């Protein structure tokens, strides 16, 4: 069972820590702890643990940071150091995240978010105003069944 310290930091016990570690595969090139356990809809790792006789669920990178480093400062979130192609999104390694504001995180993501999940270089082909890859939108890979406008993504628009 995990323990909460007075500072708010949550420490996993040996059993929980071993279970956490078993859900990670270390990438020898990047050093990432690639999460292979349950994930959220957005692809981030999801870890459940027992704390004060209740089961809690948190993003894996937050659990890792909280256990090995400490509590995330109030008003900040944990932002991944992003590389092109979002290769760190499934990383749970506490050294690959840092406390940041939401604005800083968004700026980092837009600066490094060059390749969509299907491999199209969006620096060349561009993104819609909603952030969707224009190539994916054109060929229907963006999770929609329509061929929408390349600028806004809607099937009937007045952008042109």
DAWOHU-V804228 format. One line per field, one symbol per residue. ss: DSSP state (~ for helix, > for strand, _ for the rest). psi: psi as a letter, one per 40 degrees, with the letter a starting at -180 (. if undefined). burial: 1 if it has 9 or more other C-alpha atoms within 8 Angstrom, else 0. A space follows every 50 residues. Layout:
ss: ???
psi: ???
burial: ???
//
This chain:
ss: _>>>_____>>__~~~~~~~~~_>>>______>>>___>_____>>>>>> >__>>>>>>~~~~~~~~~________>>>>__________>__~~~>>>> _~~~~~~~~~~~__>_____>~~~~_>_____>~~~~~~___________ __________
psi: hihhideehhhiiddddddddeeihhhdddeighheaiiideeiihhiih hfeihihihddddddddddaihiheiihhihhihefeedehehdeeiihi iddddddddddegdhieeehhedddiiieeeihdddddeeeeeieigihe deeidhafd.
burial: 11110000111110011001001110100001111010100001111011 10000001111111111001110001111101111111111111011111 10001001100111110001110011110001110111010000001111 1110000000
//
